[in-house]
Amino acid sequence: MAGNEPNPFYGWEWLQALEYSESVSNKQGWQPLHLVIWRNKSPIAIAPLYIKYHSYGEFIFDQAFSKLAEEIGLSYYPKLIGMSPLSPVEGYQFFYGAGENKEKLTSLMLEIIDQFAIKNKILSCNFLYVDEKWRHLVEVNGYTKWINQKSLWLREDVNDFSGYLSRFNSNQRRNIKRERKSVANTGIKTTAITGQQVTQAIMKTMHDLYEQHCSKWGPWGSKYLNRQFFEAISESKVKDQVVLFSAHQGDPQDPLAMSFYIRNENMLWGRYWGSKEEIKSLHFEVCYYSPIAWSIENGINSFDPGAGGSHKLRRGFMAQPNISLHRWYDQRMKVIIRQWLNEVNQVVLKEINSINADLPFINSLNKPS
């Protein structure tokens, strides 16, 4: 199947690890329901799809839609979702065989989805974090756009960490240097673990740190992935795209804290982290500064740090629009939400420009997205 630039979160190995480990399963409220179009016993198009019985793990918050459905007297769940489960990573699309007519196949697949949803009394179909180059194929078929926000660091013309610092005003440069120094003064070093160093043992350690971090937040900890998932990744082709940042005072394989990243040739994605101790500024070092330094050294052009956190903006991550596409199978829901989204989308775009205009960059670099 052919997509655009290879994105590991939409590759078979990643999705298989989620299902194999049962991190994504009917029991967890994610029922896989992938749509495949065949010709002569060969697949020519695939749409990764899931039936959802809740909205957890999507990172796009649709409580207002759920409330509206309740007020109208409709059941909001189950709903159809297209995304890479549990990862707010842009790139969702249908996948097509080489040389296939994408427009015709997209229309056919959307028609099949419509028939399935109506027959099974499903209220909505939602494609989240869609690929920018793919989305027009869906919009022309009547789906409604919803704009949210994400954070993104762009390397642009930066060649080293000093170049990264030079973008900021003097106050923020001092803040970043102070945060890094406070970690260094504890004797902690941060080492990137890649390739054959990504063993099953170190991935188990990553899971344990991730689990410990989630447990701090009790029922709001959102621990979605189990140990089997981390083990499966360590034994799959995705292993070659894993980057772990180990904060340690001795052996990097015995970390005090660690963060988990996935990369391709041009981009780094931040996923999870955990720490055995509460150490001031360690989170910023392991989750932002060391990955940024590593990205610069390894020619990575973009760094997506993951969902949430206004503190990302203070460290050079700009606000960017994030697009999802939606269809509702009740006319009342469709009319009300479409009208609301037309207004909301404009507000969000203004907010993105306002946020970027207020970033702590020197004036010459202080430009909106």
MIFIGU-172729 format. One record per residue (C-alpha): residue number from 0; x, y, z; residue in one letter. Coordinates in steps of 0.05 Angstrom, whole numbers. Layout:
% MIFIGU-172729
    k       x       y       z  r
  NUM       X       Y       Z  A
...
END
This chain:
% MIFIGU-172729
    k       x       y       z  r
    0       0       0       0  M
    1      25      69     -18  A
    2      16     130      26  G
    3      55     194      28  N
    4     120     201      68  E
    5     128     138     111  P
    6      98     149     180  N
    7     112      93     230  P
    8      48     105     269  F
    9       8      83     208  Y
   10      52      25     190  G
   11      29     -47     199  W
   12      81     -63     252  E
   13      58      -7     299  W
   14     -16     -21     290  L
   15      -4     -96     298  Q
   16      34     -85     363  A
   17     -25     -46     390  L
   18     -74    -102     373  E
   19     -27    -160     390  Y
   20     -15    -132     460  S
   21     -90    -118     468  E
   22     -74     -46     485  S
   23    -124     -34     429  V
   24    -181     -83     433  S
   25    -256     -89     442  N
   26    -243     -96     517  K
   27    -208     -28     518  Q
   28    -263       5     478  G
   29    -226       3     412  W
   30    -256     -50     365  Q
   31    -213     -57     302  P
   32    -256     -54     240  L
   33    -209     -42     182  H
   34    -239     -33     113  L
   35    -203     -69      55  V
   36    -219     -65     -19  I
   37    -196    -126     -58  W
   38    -183    -142    -131  R
   39    -167    -213    -151  N
   40    -151    -232     -79  K
   41    -102    -174     -72  S
   42    -115    -113     -29  P
   43    -117     -48     -68  I
   44    -140       0     -13  A
   45    -142      -2      63  I
   46    -175      44     114  A
   47    -153      33     187  P
   48    -218      41     227  L
   49    -242      29     297  Y
   50    -309      27     332  I
   51    -303      68     395  K
   52    -346      63     458  Y
   53    -314     124     492  H
   54    -270     184     472  S
   55    -207     167     512  Y
   56    -141     162     476  G
   57    -162     208     419  E
   58    -135     274     447  F
   59    -189     313     410  I
   60    -243     331     459  F
   61    -314     322     433  D
   62    -353     328     498  Q
   63    -395     383     468  A
   64    -416     337     412  F
   65    -433     282     462  S
   66    -475     331     503  K
   67    -512     355     441  L
   68    -529     284     421  A
   69    -556     271     491  E
   70    -599     334     488  E
   71    -627     313     421  I
   72    -641     244     448  G
   73    -588     207     408  L
   74    -535     156     428  S
   75    -467     186     415  Y
   76    -431     119     422  Y
   77    -410      77     388  P
   78    -375     120     337  K
   79    -327     105     279  L
   80    -256     131     286  I
   81    -199     133     236  G
   82    -132     148     269  M
   83     -70     115     297  S
   84     -99      95     365  P
   85     -72     130     427  L
   86     -25     174     387  S
   87     -44     245     367  P
   88       0     241     305  V
   89     -17     274     239  E
   90     -18     229     179  G
   91     -84     190     177  Y
   92    -107     171     108  Q
   93    -131     112      68  F
   94     -76      72      36  F
   95     -77      54     -38  Y
   96     -42       5     -83  G
   97       8      34    -132  A
   98     -26      63    -193  G
   99     -96      59    -165  E
  100    -147     115    -175  N
  101    -148     148    -106  K
  102    -209     192    -119  E
  103    -253     134    -141  K
  104    -230      88     -86  L
  105    -239     141     -33  T
  106    -311     155     -55  S
  107    -326      80     -57  L
  108    -297      69      13  M
  109    -334     128      42  L
  110    -399     101      12  E
  111    -386      33      44  I
  112    -373      68     111  I
  113    -437     107     104  D
  114    -478      44      91  Q
  115    -446       8     150  F
  116    -458      67     197  A
  117    -530      77     178  I
  118    -546       2     181  K
  119    -514      -4     250  N
  120    -543      61     278  K
  121    -474      94     286  I
  122    -481     169     293  L
  123    -415     193     265  S
  124    -351     177     227  C
  125    -289     215     248  N
  126    -220     218     215  F
  127    -171     249     264  L
  128    -102     279     251  Y
  129    -112     273     176  V
  130     -55     278     126  D
  131     -57     348      96  E
  132     -47     323      25  K
  133    -102     271      32  W
  134    -157     311      65  R
  135    -186     342       2  H
  136    -206     272     -23  L
  137    -252     268      38  V
  138    -275     340      41  E
  139    -303     337     -29  V
  140    -346     279      -5  N
  141    -381     322      46  G
  142    -340     315     110  Y
  143    -335     375     157  T
  144    -268     403     179  K
  145    -252     415     252  W
  146    -188     454     269  I
  147    -151     440     334  N
  148     -81     458     358  Q
  149     -16     420     361  K
  150      56     440     378  S
  151     114     432     331  L
  152     188     450     333  W
  153     220     466     267  L
  154     296     464     257  R
  155     297     511     198  E
  156     369     538     192  D
  157     393     517     261  V
  158     458     477     260  N
  159     473     468     334  D
  160     442     479     403  F
  161     472     549     406  S
  162     433     564     343  G
  163     370     539     377  Y
  164     383     585     436  L
  165     396     644     391  S
  166     323     646     370  R
  167     301     666     440  F
  168     301     732     475  N
  169     354     741     528  S
  170     308     724     587  N
  171     287     657     557  Q
  172     358     640     537  R
  173     379     649     610  R
  174     320     607     633  N
  175     338     549     588  I
  176     412     551     606  K
  177     393     553     680  R
  178     347     493     673  E
  179     399     452     637  R
  180     453     471     687  K
  181     410     451     747  S
  182     404     381     718  V
  183     478     377     700  A
  184     497     398     771  N
  185     463     334     798  T
  186     512     292     757  G
  187     458     268     710  I
  188     475     258     637  K
  189     426     244     581  T
  190     443     191     528  T
  191     404     172     465  A
  192     392      97     460  I
  193     380      72     389  T
  194     387      13     343  G
  195     412     -52     375  Q
  196     414     -18     443  Q
  197     338     -18     443  V
  198     332     -85     476  T
  199     271    -118     506  Q
  200     300    -105     575  A
  201     306     -30     564  I
  202     237     -27     534  M
  203     210     -61     596  K
  204     244      -8     637  T
  205     212      45     594  M
  206     144      14     606  H
  207     155      12     681  D
  208     174      86     683  L
  209     114     103     639  Y
  210      69      63     685  E
  211      97      95     747  Q
  212      87     165     717  H
  213      15     150     698  C
  214       0     122     768  S
  215      17     190     799  K
  216     -46     218     767  W
  217     -93     164     792  G
  218    -155     154     749  P
  219    -132     212     704  W
  220     -65     178     690  G
  221     -87     152     622  S
  222     -43      91     620  K
  223     -63      62     553  Y
  224      -5      17     535  L
  225      16     -47     571  N
  226      82     -83     578  R
  227      66    -129     520  Q
  228      63     -70     473  F
  229     133     -46     491  F
  230     160    -116     484  E
  231     127    -124     416  A
  232     158     -59     392  I
  233     227     -83     414  S
  234     219    -144     370  E
  235     189    -109     308  S
  236     217     -68     251  K
  237     194      -6     289  V
  238     252     -18     336  K
  239     298      14     285  D
  240     258      79     292  Q
  241     257      81     368  V
  242     298     133     404  V
  243     301     130     480  L
  244     332     187     520  F
  245     361     158     584  S
  246     377     205     641  A
  247     429     170     683  H
  248     487     178     732  Q
  249     522     115     709  G
  250     500      62     659  D
  251     450      90     608  P
  252     415      22     612  Q
  253     400      38     686  D
  254     363     105     680  P
  255     335     151     732  L
  256     287     176     679  A
  257     273     161     607  M
  258     231     185     548  S
  259     206     146     488  F
  260     208     173     417  Y
  261     195     149     346  I
  262     230     178     285  R
  263     233     174     210  N
  264     283     209     165  E
  265     254     278     175  N
  266     213     278     239  M
  267     216     260     313  L
  268     153     245     354  W
  269     153     247     430  G
  270     109     196     463  R
  271     119     179     537  Y
  272     166     190     595  W
  273     175     171     668  G
  274     223     185     726  S
  275     242     148     789  K
  276     255     214     825  E
  277     227     284     824  E
  278     286     326     800  I
  279     277     398     781  K
  280     278     412     706  S
  281     293     339     690  L
  282     229     333     650  H
  283     249     392     606  F
  284     318     362     594  E
  285     295     291     577  V
  286     233     310     538  C
  287     254     375     502  Y
  288     326     398     505  Y
  289     362     332     494  S
  290     314     311     438  P
  291     322     379     405  I
  292     398     374     409  A
  293     395     303     381  W
  294     348     324     325  S
  295     396     380     304  I
  296     455     332     304  E
  297     418     280     264  N
  298     386     324     211  G
  299     315     319     237  I
  300     274     377     211  N
  301     211     373     255  S
  302     197     351     326  F
  303     126     337     350  D
  304     128     333     426  P
  305      59     303     436  G
  306      -6     328     465  A
  307     -17     383     516  G
  308      27     429     556  G
  309      33     504     548  S
  310     104     498     574  H
  311     124     471     505  K
  312     111     539     475  L
  313     162     571     521  R
  314     215     524     493  R
  315     207     540     420  G
  316     149     496     399  F
  317     101     535     356  M
  318      26     527     353  A
  319       2     494     289  Q
  320     -68     476     262  P
  321     -88     403     267  N
  322    -145     380     222  I
  323    -198     327     233  S
  324    -256     310     187  L
  325    -326     288     210  H
  326    -392     263     184  R
  327    -456     258     225  W
  328    -513     213     204  Y
  329    -567     254     238  D
  330    -588     317     201  Q
  331    -599     357     265  R
  332    -529     341     291  M
  333    -500     356     222  K
  334    -532     425     215  V
  335    -518     448     287  I
  336    -445     425     290  I
  337    -427     449     220  R
  338    -451     519     237  Q
  339    -414     518     304  W
  340    -350     493     272  L
  341    -350     547     219  N
  342    -344     597     275  E
  343    -298     557     320  V
  344    -247     543     266  N
  345    -237     617     253  Q
  346    -228     629     328  V
  347    -176     574     333  V
  348    -136     601     275  L
  349    -135     670     307  K
  350    -113     638     373  E
  351     -55     602     338  I
  352     -30     667     307  N
  353     -37     702     374  S
  354       2     648     411  I
  355      58     648     361  N
  356      62     724     362  A
  357      75     719     437  D
  358     130     666     436  L
  359     195     687     471  P
  360     233     694     406  F
  361     274     754     386  I
  362     232     801     343  N
  363     262     781     276  S
  364     241     709     287  L
  365     176     723     322  N
  366     129     705     266  K
  367      61     671     267  P
  368      50     602     237  S
END
